[in-house]
């Protein structure tokens, strides 16, 4: 990761979990649409962002307290920690 201030949650990640598929695992169950995808760095779930109607990744954080996600969008290389509200590029 680039030299920047990061939180202990992001700092503790040694190997990034990548999305298995570029779909929101919850939206496809109900044929819903999504805007962007995020992958949880604790469990590997790939879910939709807050710009999406269902905001599944934020709901996942509130339910599981898994703090860090990466962007699952091709070409984007960043992490976000929900708990500490910290953004980091890699």
DSSP file (Angstrom, degrees, kcal/mol; ACC not computed):
  #  RESIDUE AA STRUCTURE BP1 BP2  ACC     N-H-->O    O-->H-N    N-H-->O    O-->H-N    TCO  KAPPA ALPHA  PHI   PSI    X-CA   Y-CA   Z-CA
    1    1 A X              0   0    0      0, 0.0    89,-0.2     0, 0.0     3,-0.1   0.000 360.0 360.0 360.0 151.0    0.0    0.0    0.0
    2    2 A X        -     0   0    0     87,-1.0     2,-0.9     1,-0.1    87,-0.0  -0.257 360.0 -89.8 -66.3 157.4    1.1    3.6   -0.6
    3    3 A X  S    S+     0   0    0      2,-0.0     2,-0.3     3,-0.0    -1,-0.1  -0.593  79.7 118.0 -73.7 105.7    2.6    5.5    2.2
    4    4 A X  S    S-     0   0    0     -2,-0.9     2,-0.4    -3,-0.1    84,-0.0  -0.960  72.8 -74.7-158.5 166.3   -0.4    7.2    3.9
    5    5 A X        +     0   0    0     -2,-0.3     2,-0.3    82,-0.0    82,-0.1  -0.572  57.8 170.5 -71.7 125.2   -2.2    7.2    7.2
    6    6 A X        -     0   0    0     -2,-0.4     2,-0.1    80,-0.1    82,-0.0  -0.922  30.0-112.5-132.9 160.8   -4.2    4.1    7.6
    7    7 A X     >  -     0   0    0     -2,-0.3     4,-2.7     1,-0.1     5,-0.2  -0.380  33.0-104.8 -88.2 169.6   -6.1    2.5   10.4
    8    8 A X  H  > S+     0   0    0      1,-0.2     4,-1.6     2,-0.2    -1,-0.1   0.802 118.5  58.7 -64.6 -28.9   -5.3   -0.8   12.2
    9    9 A X  H  4 S+     0   0    0      2,-0.2     4,-0.3     1,-0.2    -1,-0.2   0.938 112.5  38.0 -66.8 -45.8   -8.1   -2.6   10.3
   10   10 A X  H >4 S+     0   0    0      1,-0.2     3,-1.5     2,-0.2    -2,-0.2   0.913 114.4  55.9 -69.1 -42.6   -6.6   -1.8    6.9
   11   11 A X  H 3< S+     0   0    0     -4,-2.7    -1,-0.2     1,-0.3    -2,-0.2   0.806 100.7  59.6 -60.3 -30.3   -3.1   -2.3    8.2
   12   12 A X  T 3< S+     0   0    0     -4,-1.6     2,-0.5    -5,-0.2    -1,-0.3   0.602  80.1 102.2 -77.4 -10.6   -3.9   -5.8    9.4
   13   13 A X    <   +     0   0    0     -3,-1.5     3,-0.1    -4,-0.3    -3,-0.0  -0.639  40.4 170.7 -78.5 121.4   -4.9   -7.0    5.9
   14   14 A X        +     0   0    0     -2,-0.5     2,-0.4     1,-0.3    -1,-0.2   0.771  69.0  23.9-100.2 -34.1   -2.0   -9.0    4.4
   15   15 A X  S    S-     0   0    0     26,-0.1    -1,-0.3     2,-0.0     2,-0.2  -0.988  82.4-124.6-137.6 126.3   -3.7  -10.4    1.3
   16   16 A X        -     0   0    0     -2,-0.4     2,-0.6    -3,-0.1    25,-0.1  -0.454  16.2-132.9 -73.6 136.6   -6.7   -8.9   -0.5
   17   17 A X        -     0   0    0     -2,-0.2     2,-0.2    22,-0.1    53,-0.1  -0.792  26.0-154.5 -84.6 125.0   -9.8  -10.9   -1.0
   18   18 A X        -     0   0    0     -2,-0.6    54,-0.1     1,-0.1    22,-0.0  -0.663  26.1 -90.4 -99.2 155.7  -10.9  -10.4   -4.6
   19   19 A X        -     0   0    0     -2,-0.2     3,-0.1     1,-0.1    -1,-0.1  -0.369  21.7-149.6 -65.1 142.4  -14.5  -10.8   -5.9
   20   20 A X  S    S+     0   0    0     24,-0.3     2,-0.3     1,-0.3    -1,-0.1   0.868  85.9   4.4 -75.8 -38.5  -15.5  -14.3   -7.1
   21   21 A X  S    S-     0   0    0      2,-0.2     2,-1.3    -3,-0.0    -1,-0.3  -0.964  77.0-114.8-140.9 155.5  -17.9  -12.7   -9.6
   22   22 A X  S    S+     0   0    0     -2,-0.3     2,-0.3    -3,-0.1    15,-0.0  -0.461  82.6  97.3 -92.1  63.4  -18.7   -9.1  -10.6
   23   23 A X  S    S-     0   0    0     -2,-1.3     2,-0.7    23,-0.0    -2,-0.2  -0.974  82.2-106.2-141.8 152.9  -22.3   -9.3   -9.2
   24   24 A X     >  -     0   0    0     -2,-0.3     4,-2.1     1,-0.2    23,-0.2  -0.756  28.3-146.4 -79.9 118.9  -23.9   -8.2   -6.0
   25   25 A X  T  4 S+     0   0    0     21,-2.6     4,-0.3    -2,-0.7    -1,-0.2   0.770  96.6  40.1 -60.0 -28.1  -24.6  -11.5   -4.3
   26   26 A X  T >> S+     0   0    0     20,-0.2     3,-0.7     2,-0.1     4,-0.7   0.859 110.5  55.3 -88.9 -40.3  -27.9  -10.1   -2.7
   27   27 A X  H >>>S+     0   0    0      1,-0.2     5,-2.5     2,-0.2     3,-0.9   0.869 102.0  57.8 -62.3 -36.6  -29.2   -8.1   -5.7
   28   28 A X  H 3<5S+     0   0    0     -4,-2.1     3,-0.4     1,-0.2    -1,-0.2   0.794  98.1  61.9 -67.3 -24.0  -29.1  -11.2   -8.0
   29   29 A X  H <45S+     0   0    0     -3,-0.7    -1,-0.2    -4,-0.3    -2,-0.2   0.802 117.9  27.8 -67.8 -28.3  -31.4  -13.0   -5.6
   30   30 A X  H <<5S-     0   0    0     -3,-0.9    -1,-0.2    -4,-0.7    -2,-0.2   0.230 109.9-113.2-117.6  12.1  -34.1  -10.4   -6.2
   31   31 A X  T  <5 +     0   0    0     -4,-0.5    -3,-0.2    -3,-0.4     2,-0.2   0.847  64.7 155.2  56.4  36.9  -33.2   -9.3   -9.7
   32   32 A X      < -     0   0    0     -5,-2.5     2,-0.2    -6,-0.2    -1,-0.2  -0.500  40.5-118.0 -89.3 162.2  -32.3   -5.9   -8.4
   33   33 A X        -     0   0    0     -2,-0.2    21,-0.4    -5,-0.0    20,-0.3  -0.654  25.0-166.0 -97.3 156.0  -29.9   -3.4  -10.0
   34   34 A X        -     0   0    0     -2,-0.2     3,-0.1     1,-0.1    18,-0.0  -0.924  17.1-154.2-135.9 163.8  -26.6   -2.1   -8.5
   35   35 A X  S    S-     0   0    0      1,-0.4     2,-0.3    -2,-0.3    -1,-0.1   0.853  76.0  -0.6-101.8 -60.2  -24.2    0.7   -9.4
   36   36 A X        -     0   0    0     37,-0.0    13,-1.9    13,-0.0    -1,-0.4  -0.895  67.8-129.3-132.2 161.6  -20.8   -0.3   -8.0
   37   37 A X  E     -A   48   0A   0     -2,-0.3    35,-2.7    11,-0.2    36,-0.4  -0.859  14.6-169.8-117.8 148.9  -19.5   -3.4   -6.2
   38   38 A X  E     -AB  47  71A   0      9,-2.9     9,-2.4    -2,-0.3     2,-0.5  -0.967  13.4-143.6-131.3 147.6  -17.4   -3.8   -3.0
   39   39 A X  E     -AB  46  70A   0     31,-2.4    31,-2.1    -2,-0.3     7,-0.2  -0.966  19.5-126.6-117.8 125.5  -15.8   -6.9   -1.6
   40   40 A X  E  >  - B   0  69A   0      5,-2.9     4,-1.2    -2,-0.5    29,-0.2  -0.464   9.9-151.2 -67.7 132.6  -15.6   -7.5    2.2
   41   41 A X  T  4 S+     0   0    0     27,-3.0    -1,-0.1    -2,-0.2    28,-0.1   0.437  91.6  52.2 -89.2   0.3  -12.1   -8.2    3.3
   42   42 A X  T  4 S+     0   0    0     26,-0.4    -1,-0.1     3,-0.1    27,-0.1   0.847 130.7   6.5 -94.4 -50.0  -13.2  -10.3    6.3
   43   43 A X  T  4 S-     0   0    0      2,-0.1    -2,-0.2   -26,-0.1    -3,-0.0   0.555  92.6-118.8-115.1 -11.3  -15.5  -12.8    4.5
   44   44 A X     <  +     0   0    0     -4,-1.2   -24,-0.3     1,-0.3    -3,-0.1   0.515  54.7 156.0  86.3   4.8  -15.1  -12.1    0.8
   45   45 A X        -     0   0    0     -6,-0.1    -5,-2.9   -26,-0.1     2,-0.6  -0.418  33.0-147.8 -65.0 138.2  -18.8  -11.2    0.1
   46   46 A X  E     +A   39   0A   0     -7,-0.2   -21,-2.6   -23,-0.1     2,-0.3  -0.953  31.7 157.4-111.3 119.8  -19.2   -9.0   -2.9
   47   47 A X  E     -A   38   0A   0     -9,-2.4    -9,-2.9    -2,-0.6    25,-0.2  -0.838  40.1 -82.0-139.2 170.0  -22.1   -6.6   -2.5
   48   48 A X  E     -A   37   0A   0     -2,-0.3     9,-2.6   -11,-0.2    10,-0.4  -0.350  40.5-118.2 -82.2 157.7  -23.4   -3.3   -3.9
   49   49 A X    >   -     0   0    0    -13,-1.9     3,-1.3     7,-0.1     6,-0.5  -0.130  34.7 -92.2 -85.2 179.5  -22.4    0.2   -2.8
   50   50 A X  T 3  S+     0   0    0      1,-0.3    -1,-0.1     5,-0.1    -2,-0.0   0.651 121.5  64.7 -71.7 -15.8  -24.3    3.1   -1.2
   51   51 A X  T 3  S+     0   0    0    -15,-0.0    -1,-0.3     3,-0.0     2,-0.2   0.609  89.6  87.4 -78.7 -11.3  -25.1    4.6   -4.6
   52   52 A X  S <  S-     0   0    0     -3,-1.3     3,-0.4   -16,-0.1   -18,-0.1  -0.564  92.2-115.6 -84.9 151.6  -27.1    1.4   -5.3
   53   53 A X  S    S+     0   0    0    -20,-0.3   -19,-0.1     1,-0.2    -1,-0.1   0.840 112.1  38.9 -57.3 -35.7  -30.8    1.2   -4.3
   54   54 A X  S    S-     0   0    0    -21,-0.4    -1,-0.2    -5,-0.1     5,-0.2   0.639  84.3-152.0 -95.6 -14.4  -30.2   -1.6   -1.7
   55   55 A X     >  +     0   0    0     -6,-0.5     4,-1.9    -3,-0.4     3,-0.2   0.876  26.7 170.6  47.5  47.8  -26.9   -0.5   -0.2
   56   56 A X  H  >  +     0   0    0     -7,-0.2     4,-2.4     1,-0.2    -7,-0.1   0.828  66.1  55.5 -63.0 -35.1  -26.1   -4.1    0.6
   57   57 A X  H  > S+     0   0    0     -9,-2.6     4,-2.3     2,-0.2    -1,-0.2   0.920 108.9  47.0 -68.8 -40.2  -22.4   -3.6    1.6
   58   58 A X  H  > S+     0   0    0    -10,-0.4     4,-2.4     2,-0.2    -1,-0.2   0.911 112.7  50.2 -64.8 -40.3  -23.3   -1.0    4.3
   59   59 A X  H  X S+     0   0    0     -4,-1.9     4,-2.0     2,-0.2    -2,-0.2   0.901 109.0  53.1 -61.2 -40.3  -26.1   -3.3    5.6
   60   60 A X  H  X S+     0   0    0     -4,-2.4     4,-3.0     2,-0.2     5,-0.5   0.919 108.5  49.8 -60.3 -45.1  -23.5   -6.1    5.7
   61   61 A X  H  X S+     0   0    0     -4,-2.3     4,-3.0     1,-0.2    -2,-0.2   0.938 111.2  48.0 -60.2 -47.4  -21.2   -4.0    7.8
   62   62 A X  H  < S+     0   0    0     -4,-2.4    -1,-0.2     1,-0.2    -2,-0.2   0.832 117.8  42.5 -65.0 -31.0  -23.9   -3.1   10.2
   63   63 A X  H  < S+     0   0    0     -4,-2.0    -2,-0.2    -5,-0.2    -1,-0.2   0.884 131.3  20.9 -80.2 -40.9  -25.0   -6.7   10.5
   64   64 A X  H  < S-     0   0    0     -4,-3.0    -3,-0.2    -5,-0.2    -2,-0.2   0.694  87.1-134.7-103.6 -23.0  -21.5   -8.3   10.7
   65   65 A X     <  +     0   0    0     -4,-3.0     2,-0.7    -5,-0.5    -4,-0.2   0.735  46.2 157.7  65.3  25.1  -19.2   -5.5   11.8
   66   66 A X        -     0   0    0     -6,-0.4    -1,-0.3     1,-0.1    16,-0.1  -0.743  26.7-161.9 -75.4 115.0  -16.7   -6.5    9.1
   67   67 A X        +     0   0    0     -2,-0.7    15,-3.1    -3,-0.1     2,-0.4   0.795  53.4  60.8 -79.7 -31.3  -14.8   -3.2    8.8
   68   68 A X  E     + C   0  81A   0     13,-0.2   -27,-3.0    14,-0.1   -26,-0.4  -0.824  49.2 171.2-114.9 137.1  -12.9   -3.2    5.5
   69   69 A X  E     -BC  40  80A   0     11,-2.3    11,-2.5    -2,-0.4     2,-0.3  -0.917  17.5-147.3-127.6 157.6  -14.0   -3.4    1.9
   70   70 A X  E     -BC  39  79A   0    -31,-2.1   -31,-2.4    -2,-0.3     2,-0.3  -0.870  33.5 -99.0-114.4 158.8  -12.2   -3.0   -1.4
   71   71 A X  E     -B   38   0A   0      7,-1.8   -33,-0.3    -2,-0.3     7,-0.2  -0.621  26.0-161.9 -70.5 133.5  -13.7   -1.6   -4.6
   72   72 A X        +     0   0    0    -35,-2.7     2,-0.4    -2,-0.3   -34,-0.2   0.243  54.3 117.1 -98.6  11.0  -14.5   -4.6   -6.8
   73   73 A X  S >  S-     0   0    0    -36,-0.4     3,-2.1     1,-0.1    -2,-0.1  -0.652  77.9-104.2 -81.4 131.0  -14.7   -2.3   -9.8
   74   74 A X  T 3  S+     0   0    0     -2,-0.4     3,-0.1     1,-0.3    -1,-0.1  -0.280 105.5  16.3 -54.2 132.8  -12.1   -3.1  -12.5
   75   75 A X  T 3  S+     0   0    0      1,-0.3     2,-0.4    -3,-0.0    -1,-0.3   0.225  98.2 112.3  88.5 -14.1   -9.3   -0.5  -12.4
   76   76 A X    <   -     0   0    0     -3,-2.1     2,-0.3     2,-0.0    -1,-0.3  -0.798  41.6-176.6 -94.8 134.0  -10.1    0.8   -9.0
   77   77 A X        +     0   0    0     -2,-0.4    13,-2.1    -3,-0.1     2,-0.3  -0.691  35.6 112.0-132.2  78.6   -7.5    0.0   -6.3
   78   78 A X  E     - D   0  89A   0     -2,-0.3    -7,-1.8    11,-0.3     2,-0.3  -0.980  45.4-146.8-147.6 159.9   -8.7    1.3   -2.9
   79   79 A X  E     -CD  70  88A   0      9,-3.2     9,-2.2    -2,-0.3     2,-0.4  -0.889   8.8-159.7-122.3 154.2   -9.9    0.1    0.5
   80   80 A X  E     -CD  69  87A   0    -11,-2.5   -11,-2.3    -2,-0.3     2,-0.7  -0.998   7.0-152.4-135.6 132.6  -12.5    1.7    2.9
   81   81 A X  E  >> -CD  68  86A   0      5,-2.6     4,-1.4    -2,-0.4     5,-1.0  -0.922   4.1-166.8-104.1 113.6  -12.8    1.1    6.6
   82   82 A X  T  45S+     0   0    0    -15,-3.1    -1,-0.2    -2,-0.7   -14,-0.1   0.917  86.1  52.4 -62.3 -44.5  -16.4    1.6    7.8
   83   83 A X  T  45S+     0   0    0    -16,-0.3    -1,-0.2     1,-0.2   -15,-0.1   0.917 124.2  24.2 -62.9 -46.0  -15.4    1.6   11.4
   84   84 A X  T  45S-     0   0    0      2,-0.1    -1,-0.2   -17,-0.1    -2,-0.2   0.478  98.8-128.1 -98.9  -4.0  -12.7    4.3   11.2
   85   85 A X  T  <5 +     0   0    0     -4,-1.4     2,-0.4     1,-0.2    -3,-0.2   0.940  55.5 152.8  52.6  52.4  -14.0    6.0    8.0
   86   86 A X  E   < -D   81   0A   0     -5,-1.0    -5,-2.6     2,-0.0     2,-0.4  -0.938  32.2-159.2-117.3 134.7  -10.5    5.7    6.5
   87   87 A X  E     +D   80   0A   0     -2,-0.4     2,-0.4    -7,-0.2    -7,-0.2  -0.911  14.2 176.9-110.1 136.9   -9.8    5.5    2.7
   88   88 A X  E     -D   79   0A   0     -9,-2.2    -9,-3.2    -2,-0.4     2,-0.3  -0.996  18.5-145.9-143.0 137.5   -6.6    4.0    1.4
   89   89 A X  E      D   78   0A   0     -2,-0.4   -87,-1.0   -11,-0.3   -11,-0.3  -0.678 360.0 360.0 -93.6 154.4   -5.3    3.4   -2.1
   90   90 A X              0   0    0    -13,-2.1   -12,-0.2    -2,-0.3    -1,-0.1   0.322 360.0 360.0-135.7 360.0   -3.0    0.4   -2.9
